[in-house]
Amino acid sequence: MARGRKPKIGITPNYDYEKDVISINRGYCDAIQKSGGLGIILPLNEDMDFLQSIIQECDGFLLSGGSDVDAKYYGEVNLPVNGRISPIRDRVELFIAKKAIEDNKPVMGICRGIQIMNVAMGGSLYQDIYSQIKDKEILKHFQDAPKWYPTHEIYIEKGSRVREIMGLERLEVNSFHHQAVKDLAPGMKATSRTYDGIIESIEYSGHRFAIGVQWHPELMWQRDPVFLNLFAELVDEASKF
Ligand code: MN
């Protein structure tokens, strides 16, 4: 990348089928801007040539939170407990995640994003942790508290990238999910968990920066700057790409 040019980070938005509106929480965009990157909201388009052109323009990607993934992408049927599905987001984001990982291009997935990254590389998800995990007590992972407020603790693996970036072994985070990574994709490592064993972060081995987190740092960094670290590292890696 040319010296002095800000790295472009493609951010995937939500799509509301009823209203025909694309939208994104400001926290993602502001975090990229604050980290010195140029956040670009990606148009969701199923034209793969168009998508390929947009992808080439980006130095890194941020896969945002959102609805559930169609279970067919991990070889299952959709059970009643699987929530709302966004066909266009599934297609676009699975494509971007796979491409970014194959091309060693920086990519970070948040909430739905961690799930997309795992599925894109051949892993699977719990369609609903509460109805599908019966052998242990599961924490409250869909909090009923302000969005920035941390409601559970995670334990971060020694030697992992997330540990290095956050600088902590234990971290209190927010939680807004009823699904989670089940079987890890080949090459994907779980790097943090809650005490109930739920995977809260993953990273792809040998990649310059392919990290997924189950919590929402885009809602926390405004009050606790340590949560900006992940975005800063994404932008930094993208600037080297
Ligand atoms: Mn959680």
Boltz pocket constraint, residues with backbone or C-beta under 6 A from the ligand:
constraints:
  - pocket:
      binder: B
      contacts: [[A, 140], [A, 141], [A, 152], [A, 174], [A, 175], [A, 176], [A, 177], [A, 194], [A, 198], [A, 200], [A, 214], [A, 215]]
      max_distance: 6.0
